[in-house]
Amino acid sequence: MALHFSSPGSARARTALAAGALAVSALLLAGCAGGGSTGGSTDGAASGPIIIGTTDKVTTLDPAGSYDNGSLAVQTQVFPYLVNTDYNSNKVVPDLAESAEFTSPNEYTVKLPAGLKWANGHDLTSSDVKFSFDRNLKIADPNGASSLLYNLDSVSTPDATTVVFKLKTDNDQVFPFILTSFPGAIVDEEVFSADAVTPDQDIVKADAFGGPYSITKWDFNKTVEFTPNKNYKGLLAAPSNSGAILSYFAESSNLKLAVQQGDVDVAYRSLSSTDVADLSGNDKVKVVEGPGGEIRYIVFNFNTQPYGATTAEADPAKALAVRQAVADLIDRKTISDQVYKGTYTPLYSYVPAGFAGATDALKGLYGDGNGGPSADKAKAVLAAAGVTTPVTLSLQYSPDHYGPSSGDEYALVKQQLEKDGLFTVNLQSTEWVQYSKDRTADVYPAYQLGWFPDYSDADNYLTPFFLEKNFLGNHYVNQEVNDLILKQAVETDAATRTSDIEKIQDLVAKDLSTVPLLQGAQVAVTGADVKGVTLDASFKLRFAPITK
């Protein structure tokens, strides 16, 4: 990656914080032109509407019910955030807020401007902010991001423009970053349910939006139409286009064809590495790359994996041996070379390269000790634990969420695990909307996930996965890991914090809650006349600056 992140621990000064499918049809194109005429006027309206194509899928429009990149791609356009990061920056600054700062070691105070309005005309006040965080914690949806709010004790509102977040521990180094991510989206309390995920159509019908855009058409995982929100007041400039359409494609091959032919202006998530390489030689399009941070990994469910806690043959030592044998047999470089042509690189730990504290914790522990596989080592660890081979392992992946190469990736994983007769892999696939429900309901003993970071700090690769109450919901608990994660989040000394992050990776590497596989970059393909596509450390594609 061209951009490397340094630890924000020392730089996160509180004074700085106070300062912030199918190819597109003619009918769709007509709808886009019509939608652009209904929004508030902007200086860039003459640039026309922008069409973005994706194979990603939305789980839900409600921020309390989702923690996936497809949902965030929509939410970041239409919901306001108290603080955010500007383009090409990983510094947290006020967005909706006038100021945001620590007013005591465990109190983070936000001041809002007076007179804020939702797109529907409702008043946007501190009461909406409190409501948004309270409901997120109350709903605690298994596919939501409420686990990131582990250090939030309470939210108070001394007046209509003041919000005080009281934290459970002092000197939280991460909380401002969390406010820029999934649980930081503010919602309209006059529209959203206080104790349940609100249906998408109810949100759209009520025009309950406060970000740069409103949604004027919502056809779930088919089409979303955006128009500029004239009531938006925040960090980012008003949209430089007259509107945007997000069009969902069932196949990446159709998305590639659409951007080639100019039917979409931006193709973002996910083209195959072969498609990107092919398009790189086409003078009708541009390939835009951004900093890395995306990772891919296998998750083990500690209850339902072979010898897991709720299986008939439950045995923690044998369950660990199975996970260790998988780690011994995986050949990341072959997956990188054969499936991704080097666009994804081998990942040997939980924090990817480029982040302070990143290590290669798994490299020396498993396989040949140098990153390669070792069947002999896998055979020995299974035998020592008394595991009968071949081990039957059910392994699940999503064919539509992590790009078209997922099938090839997991076919190769299956081949690597079965090659020496130590495993029999039952490989199956499920589309993302169902997949996201099944994985948190203990349906899959082992399964694919990817991660697109919410904020540019190593903590974002630790807290969501390895705290006792985590996003994975895979029943992994290690108290020492749990305590160290909480400790590093409030550690003000950068060197000590980095050491803690390294130790966490060492401990999890021994437990193998997940097996990291690959690290990749952000890639978008645009028409030759398209400008303003920024892939930066926010890991969000923001539509507002895009023009053509």
Residue pairs with C-beta under 8 A, 6 or more apart in sequence:
1 291
1 292
1 353
1 354
1 521
2 289
2 291
3 290
3 291
3 292
3 354
3 537
4 354
5 90
5 291
5 354
5 355
5 356
5 456
5 457
5 537
6 356
7 356
7 357
7 457
7 458
7 494
7 497
7 498
8 90
8 91
8 173
8 177
8 456
8 457
9 173
9 356
9 491
9 492
9 493
9 494
9 497
10 492
10 494
11 91
12 92
12 173
12 176
14 101
14 102
15 101
16 91
16 92
16 93
17 83
17 92
17 93
17 100
17 101
17 102
17 176
18 94
18 99
18 100
18 101
19 93
19 94
19 99
20 83
20 84
20 86
20 91
20 92
20 93
20 94
20 95
20 97
20 100
20 235
21 55
21 222
21 247
21 248
21 249
21 250
21 251
21 254
21 255
22 249
22 250
22 254
23 254
23 257
23 258
23 261
23 263
24 51
24 53
24 245
24 247
24 258
24 263
24 264
28 51
28 223
28 245
28 247
29 51
29 263
31 217
31 223
31 225
31 245
32 49
32 51
32 225
32 243
32 244
32 245
33 48
33 49
35 49
35 216
35 217
35 225
35 226
35 227
35 243
35 245
36 45
36 48
36 49
36 227
36 241
36 242
36 243
37 242
38 216
38 227
39 213
39 214
39 216
39 227
39 228
39 229
39 230
39 239
39 242
39 243
40 227
40 228
40 229
40 230
40 231
40 238
41 228
41 230
42 228
42 238
42 239
42 240
42 241
42 242
43 238
43 240
44 239
44 240
44 241
44 242
44 547
45 228
45 241
45 242
46 242
47 240
47 241
47 242
47 547
47 548
48 241
48 242
48 548
49 241
49 242
49 243
49 244
49 245
50 241
50 243
50 244
50 245
50 265
50 266
50 530
50 543
50 546
50 547
50 548
51 244
51 245
51 247
51 263
51 264
51 265
51 266
52 244
52 245
52 246
52 247
52 264
52 265
52 266
52 267
52 268
52 541
52 543
52 546
53 246
53 247
53 248
53 249
53 255
53 258
53 259
53 263
53 264
53 266
53 267
53 268
54 70
54 73
54 246
54 247
54 248
54 249
54 255
54 267
54 268
54 269
54 270
55 248
55 249
55 250
55 251
55 252
55 255
55 269
55 270
55 400
55 403
55 404
56 69
56 70
56 73
56 248
56 269
56 270
56 401
57 70
57 221
57 248
57 400
57 401
57 431
57 432
57 433
58 66
58 70
58 71
58 73
58 74
58 220
58 221
59 65
59 66
59 68
59 70
59 71
59 143
59 432
59 433
59 436
60 66
60 71
60 143
60 197
60 200
61 71
61 74
61 75
61 200
61 203
61 204
61 215
61 218
62 187
62 192
62 197
62 198
62 200
62 203
63 71
63 75
63 79
63 132
63 136
63 144
63 145
63 182
63 183
63 185
63 187
64 135
64 136
64 139
64 141
64 144
64 146
64 187
64 192
64 197
65 139
65 141
65 143
65 144
65 197
66 72
66 75
66 141
66 143
66 144
66 145
66 182
67 143
67 144
67 145
67 182
67 464
67 471
68 143
68 401
68 432
68 436
69 269
69 452
70 269
70 401
70 432
72 182
72 452
72 540
73 246
73 268
73 269
73 540
73 541
74 215
74 224
74 246
75 182
75 185
76 211
76 540
76 542
77 211
77 212
77 213
77 226
77 244
77 542
77 543
77 544
78 209
78 210
78 211
78 212
78 213
78 214
78 215
78 226
78 229
79 185
79 186
79 187
79 209
79 210
79 211
80 95
80 96
80 124
80 185
80 186
80 210
80 211
80 232
80 234
81 95
81 96
81 179
81 180
81 184
81 185
81 186
81 234
82 94
82 95
82 96
82 97
82 100
82 110
82 129
82 163
82 179
82 184
82 186
83 92
83 93
83 94
83 95
83 97
83 100
83 110
83 176
83 179
83 180
83 184
84 92
84 93
84 95
84 180
84 234
84 235
84 236
84 538
85 91
85 92
85 93
85 180
85 455
85 536
85 537
85 538
86 93
86 235
86 236
87 534
87 536
87 538
87 542
87 545
88 534
88 536
88 537
89 536
89 537
90 455
90 456
90 537
90 538
92 100
92 176
92 177
92 179
92 180
93 235
94 100
94 235
95 180
95 234
95 235
95 236
96 112
96 116
96 124
96 186
96 210
96 233
96 234
96 235
97 110
97 111
97 112
98 111
98 112
98 113
99 109
99 110
99 111
100 108
100 109
100 110
100 111
100 176
100 179
101 108
101 109
102 108
102 109
103 109
103 164
105 170
105 171
106 153
106 166
106 167
106 168
106 169
106 170
106 172
107 164
107 165
107 166
107 167
108 164
108 165
108 167
108 172
108 175
108 176
109 162
109 163
109 164
109 165
110 129
110 162
110 163
110 164
110 165
111 161
111 162
112 124
112 125
112 126
112 129
112 160
112 161
112 162
112 163
113 161
113 233
114 160
114 161
116 123
116 124
116 125
116 210
116 231
116 233
117 123
117 124
117 231
118 124
118 188
118 207
118 208
118 209
118 210
118 231
119 207
119 208
119 209
119 210
119 214
119 229
119 230
119 231
119 232
120 188
120 191
120 206
120 207
120 208
120 209
121 231
122 188
122 190
122 191
122 208
124 186
124 188
124 210
125 157
125 160
125 161
126 157
126 159
126 160
126 161
126 162
126 163
127 157
127 160
127 189
128 186
128 187
128 188
128 189
129 155
129 157
129 163
129 186
130 155
130 156
130 157
130 163
131 187
131 189
131 192
131 194
132 185
132 186
132 187
132 189
132 192
133 149
133 152
133 155
133 165
133 183
134 155
134 194
135 187
135 192
135 193
135 194
135 195
136 144
136 145
136 146
136 149
136 183
137 146
137 149
137 152
138 194
138 195
139 146
139 195
139 196
139 197
140 146
141 197
142 440
142 441
142 473
143 436
143 437
143 440
144 182
144 183
144 197
145 181
145 182
145 183
145 454
145 464
145 471
146 183
147 463
147 464
147 467
147 469
147 470
147 471
148 178
148 181
148 182
148 183
148 454
148 463
148 464
149 178
149 183
150 463
150 467
150 469
150 486
151 167
151 168
151 169
151 172
151 174
151 175
151 486
151 489
152 165
152 166
152 167
152 168
152 175
153 166
153 167
153 168
154 165
154 166
155 163
155 164
155 165
155 166
156 163
156 164
156 166
157 163
157 164
158 164
165 175
167 175
169 486
169 489
169 490
170 490
171 490
171 491
171 492
172 489
172 490
173 459
173 488
173 489
173 490
173 491
173 492
173 497
174 455
174 457
174 459
174 463
174 489
177 454
177 455
177 456
177 457
177 459
177 460
178 184
178 454
178 455
180 454
180 455
180 538
181 454
181 455
181 460
182 454
186 210
187 208
188 206
188 208
188 210
190 206
190 208
191 198
191 202
191 203
191 206
191 208
192 198
192 203
192 208
200 218
200 220
201 218
203 215
204 215
204 216
204 217
204 218
207 214
209 215
209 229
210 229
210 231
210 232
211 229
211 232
211 234
212 228
212 229
212 232
212 234
212 236
212 238
212 239
212 542
212 543
212 544
213 226
213 227
213 228
213 229
213 232
213 239
213 243
213 244
213 543
213 544
214 226
214 227
214 228
214 229
215 224
215 225
215 226
216 225
216 226
216 227
217 223
217 224
217 225
218 224
218 225
221 248
221 433
222 247
222 248
223 245
223 246
223 247
223 248
224 245
224 246
225 243
225 244
225 245
226 243
226 244
226 245
226 246
226 543
227 242
227 243
228 238
228 239
228 242
228 243
232 238
236 542
236 544
236 545
237 544
237 545
238 544
239 543
239 544
239 545
240 532
240 544
240 545
240 546
240 547
241 543
241 544
241 546
241 547
241 548
244 543
244 546
247 258
247 264
249 255
249 258
250 400
251 404
252 270
252 271
252 272
252 275
252 403
252 404
253 275
253 404
255 264
255 267
255 271
256 267
256 271
256 275
256 278
256 279
256 525
257 263
258 264
258 267
259 265
259 266
259 267
259 279
259 285
259 525
259 526
259 527
260 279
260 282
260 284
260 285
262 284
262 527
265 526
265 527
265 530
265 546
265 548
266 524
266 525
266 526
266 527
266 530
266 533
266 541
266 546
267 524
267 525
267 526
268 524
268 525
268 541
269 403
270 402
270 403
270 404
271 279
271 403
271 404
271 523
271 525
272 403
272 404
272 405
273 339
273 340
273 341
273 342
273 343
273 344
273 405
274 341
276 287
276 343
276 523
276 525
277 341
279 285
279 287
279 525
280 287
283 528
284 527
284 528
285 525
285 526
285 527
285 528
286 525
286 526
286 527
286 528
286 530
287 523
287 524
287 525
288 523
288 524
288 525
288 526
288 533
288 535
289 521
289 522
289 523
289 535
290 521
290 522
290 523
290 524
290 534
290 535
290 536
291 354
291 521
291 522
291 535
291 536
291 537
292 352
292 353
292 354
292 519
292 520
292 521
292 522
293 352
293 354
293 355
293 452
293 453
293 456
293 519
293 522
293 537
293 539
294 450
294 451
294 452
294 453
294 519
294 520
294 521
294 522
295 347
295 352
295 450
295 451
295 461
295 516
295 517
295 518
295 519
295 520
296 344
296 347
296 402
296 409
296 448
296 449
296 450
296 451
296 516
296 517
296 518
296 519
296 520
297 347
297 448
297 449
297 450
297 451
297 514
297 515
297 516
297 517
298 326
298 395
298 413
298 446
298 447
298 448
298 449
298 514
298 515
298 517
299 439
299 446
299 447
299 448
299 449
299 472
299 474
299 513
299 514
300 323
300 445
300 446
300 474
300 512
300 513
300 514
300 515
301 308
301 442
301 444
301 445
301 446
301 447
301 474
301 475
302 308
302 309
302 319
302 474
302 475
302 476
302 513
303 309
303 310
303 311
303 442
303 474
303 475
304 310
304 311
304 442
304 444
304 445
305 311
305 319
305 322
305 323
305 393
305 445
305 446
306 313
306 318
306 319
306 322
306 391
306 392
306 393
306 445
307 313
307 314
307 315
307 316
307 318
307 319
307 322
307 387
308 314
308 319
308 445
309 316
309 319
309 475
310 442
317 385
318 385
318 386
318 387
320 385
320 511
320 512
321 381
321 382
321 384
321 385
321 387
322 382
322 387
322 391
322 393
323 512
323 515
324 366
324 378
324 381
324 512
325 378
325 379
325 381
325 382
325 387
325 391
325 422
325 423
326 378
326 393
326 417
326 423
326 446
326 512
326 515
327 362
327 365
327 366
327 367
327 512
327 515
328 366
328 367
328 373
328 374
328 375
328 377
328 378
328 381
329 367
329 373
329 374
329 375
329 378
329 416
329 417
329 419
329 420
329 422
329 423
330 367
330 373
330 413
330 416
330 417
330 515
330 517
331 367
331 372
331 373
331 416
332 346
332 347
332 348
332 371
332 517
332 518
333 346
333 371
333 372
334 412
334 416
335 344
335 346
335 409
335 412
335 413
335 517
335 518
336 342
336 344
336 345
336 346
336 518
338 408
338 412
339 405
339 408
339 409
339 412
340 405
340 409
340 518
340 520
343 520
343 521
343 523
344 518
344 519
344 520
345 353
345 518
345 519
345 520
346 371
346 517
346 518
346 519
347 353
347 516
347 517
347 518
347 519
348 360
348 361
348 362
348 363
348 371
348 516
349 358
349 359
349 360
349 361
349 362
349 363
349 505
349 509
349 516
350 361
350 461
350 462
350 465
350 466
350 504
350 505
350 508
350 509
350 514
350 516
351 357
351 358
351 359
351 458
351 461
351 462
351 501
351 505
352 358
352 461
352 519
353 519
355 456
355 457
355 458
355 461
356 458
356 494
356 498
356 501
357 458
357 497
357 498
357 500
357 501
357 502
357 505
358 458
359 502
359 505
359 506
360 371
361 502
361 505
361 506
361 508
361 509
362 509
362 515
362 516
363 369
363 370
363 371
365 509
365 510
366 374
366 377
367 373
367 374
367 377
368 374
368 377
373 416
375 419
375 420
375 422
378 420
378 422
379 389
379 420
379 422
382 389
382 391
382 422
389 421
389 422
389 423
390 418
390 421
390 422
390 423
390 424
391 422
391 423
391 424
392 423
392 424
392 426
393 417
393 423
393 424
393 425
393 426
393 445
393 446
394 425
394 426
394 428
394 444
394 445
394 446
395 410
395 413
395 414
395 425
395 426
395 427
395 428
395 445
395 446
395 447
395 448
396 427
396 428
396 429
396 430
396 435
396 438
396 439
396 443
396 444
396 446
396 447
396 448
397 406
397 407
397 409
397 410
397 427
397 428
397 429
397 447
397 448
398 406
398 429
398 430
398 431
398 432
398 435
398 448
399 406
399 407
399 429
399 431
400 431
400 432
401 432
401 435
401 450
402 448
402 450
406 429
406 448
407 429
409 517
410 427
410 429
410 448
411 427
413 425
413 517
414 425
414 427
417 423
417 425
418 424
418 425
430 438
435 447
438 444
439 447
439 449
439 473
440 473
449 472
449 514
451 461
451 464
452 539
453 460
453 461
453 539
454 460
454 539
456 537
456 538
456 539
458 501
459 485
459 488
459 489
459 501
462 485
462 488
462 501
462 504
463 470
463 485
463 489
464 470
464 471
464 472
465 471
465 472
465 513
465 514
466 476
466 478
466 481
466 482
466 485
466 504
466 508
466 513
467 482
467 485
467 486
468 477
468 479
468 482
470 476
472 513
472 514
474 513
476 511
476 513
478 507
478 508
478 511
480 507
481 504
481 507
481 508
481 511
484 500
484 503
484 504
484 507
485 504
487 500
488 497
488 500
488 501
488 504
491 497
491 500
508 514
522 535
522 539
523 535
524 533
524 535
524 541
526 533
527 548
529 548
530 546
530 547
530 548
531 546
531 547
531 548
532 545
532 546
532 547
533 541
533 546
534 541
534 542
534 545
535 541
